[in-house]
Amino acid sequence: MDAVRAPAVSGRFYPGTGAQLERAVRSLLDAVPAGVPAPARAAVVPHAGYPYSGLTAAHVFARLEIPPLVIVLAPNHTGVCRAPGGASLWEAGAFRTPLGEAAVDERFAAALLAASPLVGVDHAAHAQEHAAEVEVPFLQVRRHDARIVPLILAWDEWPACRALGEALAGLVARWMEPTLLLASSDLNHYEPAAVNERKDRSALEAVAALDGEELLRRCKSERISMCGRAPTATVLAAARALGATRGEIVHYSNSGLVTGDDDAVVGYGGVVIP
């Protein structure tokens, strides 16, 4: 199989030509109040189409000093998973977007395969999955030479999230260059805006507290349909193991602010974890 992963949602979730895509990303970043980008251990960003969640994503990416290596953890929307442990890795080559190719860091990918039995090479899970792909153009604009390690997670149990998070933290702690852990997730889906905001607030409280176990508990008990709850819980476990104590919610929005329809919205939250 070709080790270069072709874009699956170019021209749908984001513009399909390089010039249009770069203009769109820069316009979103320029809409964020000016500040000095700073290093962070981790972050949480949404992954809907850019007209809907792009501004919330931009509030995160504009604040980050993008390091050379970014580990992107995303949920499995397609149901395709051939990794025995449920964590599907694209281990080599690159992710292509209209802006070019973002190289996959093969050394870190190999180390992760050795460090966690949950992780397996699985290109099929990535082929049509949008949740990692839509983050890549922001990384390419903010740092053209950033390398990525894309992971798609097909479970949401806390023991697995904690185990993978701790494995990631162990690798990041001894890696020879700065690394960012990036969780891709939207928040609650398709309920009235007032209901969504209440549920999203509950989820984001757990995220800001870096409590992945509580996040998963709330998603289950309060019926919060946060699609990237497992990637987020995993990143929270890793960030806490790396010494982080708190996350900062930098932006919140929902799709109704764009469509004008508050009857069935999707929530988007942006969180930076220093």
TACORMO-V705747 format. One record per residue. RES is the residue in one letter. PHI is phi as a letter, one per 20 degrees, with the letter a starting at -180 (999 if undefined). PSI is psi in degrees with one decimal (999 if undefined). D_CENTER is the distance of its C-alpha to the mean C-alpha in whole Angstrom. Layout:
BEGIN
{{RES PHI PSI D_CENTER} {RES PHI PSI D_CENTER}}
END
This chain:
BEGIN
{{M 999 141.3 25} {D g 130.1 24} {A e -4.7 21} {V e 116.8 20} {R e 118.7 17} {A f 149.7 19} {P f 141.6 16} {A d -26.3 17} {V c 16.8 16} {S f 135.1 17} {G n -5.8 20} {R c -60.9 19} {F e -23.8 15} {Y b 162.8 16} {P g 148.7 19} {G e -2.6 21} {T d 155.2 23} {G g -45.5 22} {A f -44.7 24} {Q f -40.0 23} {L f -43.5 19} {E f -41.3 20} {R f -41.9 22} {A f -45.9 19} {V f -44.7 16} {R f -36.2 19} {S f -41.0 21} {L f -44.7 17} {L f -37.7 17} {D f -19.9 21} {A f -8.7 21} {V e 135.2 19} {P g 139.4 22} {A f 141.7 23} {G a 176.5 22} {V e 116.7 22} {P g 142.8 18} {A c 154.3 18} {P f 152.5 17} {A b 153.1 14} {R f -37.2 13} {A b 169.5 10} {A b 160.5 8} {V c 129.5 6} {V c 149.8 5} {P f 171.5 7} {H b 26.1 7} {A f -177.9 11} {G g 145.4 14} {Y g -35.9 14} {P f -23.6 17} {Y e -54.1 16} {S d 0.4 12} {G f -37.1 13} {L f -40.4 15} {T f -43.6 12} {A g -41.9 10} {A f -34.5 13} {H f -29.7 14} {V f -54.2 11} {F f -33.1 11} {A f -26.4 15} {R e -12.7 15} {L e 135.9 14} {E e 103.6 16} {I f 122.0 14} {P e 178.1 15} {P f -25.8 17} {L c 129.8 14} {V c 122.3 10} {I e 117.0 9} {V d 116.2 6} {L d 127.4 5} {A c 158.9 5} {P e 164.8 8} {N e 102.8 12} {H e -22.9 13} {T e -21.4 16} {G n -2.2 18} {V e 120.3 18} {C b 119.9 18} {R d 7.3 21} {A e 121.0 19} {P g -34.8 22} {G e -0.1 20} {G n -1.8 17} {A d 105.3 14} {S e 119.8 14} {L d 135.5 14} {W e 112.6 15} {E d -7.7 17} {A b 170.8 19} {G m -124.2 20} {A a 162.2 17} {F d 125.2 15} {R e 136.4 17} {T c 174.7 17} {P g -14.3 20} {L e -3.1 19} {G p -158.3 20} {E d 130.7 18} {A e 114.8 15} {A f 141.3 17} {V e 132.9 16} {D f 101.9 17} {E f -30.4 19} {R f -46.6 21} {F f -40.7 18} {A g -44.2 17} {A f -40.2 21} {A f -37.0 21} {L f -40.1 18} {L g -39.5 20} {A f -27.7 23} {A e -24.6 21} {S c 122.7 20} {P f -12.0 22} {L f -22.2 19} {V e 132.6 17} {G b 150.3 19} {V f 128.9 19} {D b 88.0 18} {H f -28.7 18} {A f -38.8 19} {A f -27.2 16} {H e -19.1 14} {A g -44.3 17} {Q d 9.9 16} {E e 128.0 12} {H e -19.2 11} {A f -28.3 7} {A e -39.8 6} {E g -43.3 9} {V f -16.5 9} {E e -22.8 7} {V f -43.8 10} {P g -36.2 13} {F f -42.7 12} {L f -41.0 11} {Q f -37.3 15} {V f -40.5 16} {R f -32.3 16} {R b 101.4 17} {H f -23.6 18} {D d 13.5 19} {A f 137.6 15} {R d 152.7 15} {I c 159.1 12} {V c 101.9 11} {P e 131.6 9} {L c 134.1 10} {I d 125.7 10} {L d 132.4 11} {A d 16.3 14} {W c 169.9 15} {D b 31.8 15} {E e 139.1 18} {W f -43.5 18} {P g -40.1 20} {A f -41.2 18} {C f -45.1 15} {R f -44.0 17} {A f -45.4 18} {L f -39.7 15} {G f -42.7 14} {E f -35.4 18} {A f -43.1 18} {L f -44.3 15} {A f -40.6 16} {G f -39.8 20} {L f -46.8 19} {V f -39.0 17} {A f -30.8 20} {R d 2.5 22} {W f 151.7 21} {M e 1.7 23} {E b 157.9 20} {P g 144.7 18} {T c 141.4 14} {L d 133.9 11} {L e 120.0 8} {L c 115.3 5} {A e 131.2 3} {S d 117.8 2} {S b 138.2 6} {D e 174.7 9} {L d -140.4 12} {N f 148.1 16} {H d 132.7 17} {Y m 44.8 20} {E c 166.9 22} {P g 149.4 25} {A g -41.2 23} {A f -39.0 25} {V f -45.5 24} {N g -45.8 20} {E f -37.3 20} {R f -46.7 22} {K f -41.4 20} {D f -38.4 17} {R f -41.4 19} {S f -45.3 19} {A f -44.2 16} {L f -29.3 15} {E f -44.0 18} {A f -37.6 17} {V f -47.3 13} {A f -30.8 16} {A e -1.7 18} {L l 37.3 15} {D d 87.5 17} {G f -37.2 15} {E f -42.8 18} {E f -36.7 19} {L g -49.0 16} {L f -37.5 16} {R f -44.7 20} {R f -40.4 20} {C g -38.3 18} {K f -49.6 20} {S f -31.0 23} {E d 4.7 23} {R l 52.0 21} {I e 113.9 18} {S e 56.2 16} {M f 109.0 12} {C f -33.5 11} {G d 37.1 8} {R f -36.9 10} {A f -48.5 11} {P g -40.5 7} {T f -46.4 8} {A f -37.6 11} {T f -44.8 11} {V f -37.1 9} {L f -41.6 12} {A f -41.9 15} {A f -44.5 14} {A f -41.5 14} {R f -41.3 17} {A f -26.4 19} {L e 1.8 18} {G o 0.3 20} {A f 150.5 18} {T c -16.9 20} {R a 146.1 18} {G d 153.2 15} {E d 121.7 16} {I f 113.2 15} {V e -16.3 15} {H a 147.7 15} {Y b 140.7 15} {S b 176.4 16} {N b 164.8 17} {S f -25.1 18} {G f -25.3 22} {L f -20.5 22} {V e -46.5 22} {T e -22.7 24} {G n 2.7 26} {D d 110.8 26} {D e 5.2 25} {D f -28.4 26} {A b 93.5 23} {V d 166.0 20} {V d 135.5 16} {G e 150.4 15} {Y c 126.7 12} {G c 142.1 11} {G d 127.8 10} {V c 134.7 11} {V d 133.8 12} {I d 101.6 13} {P f 999 16}}
END
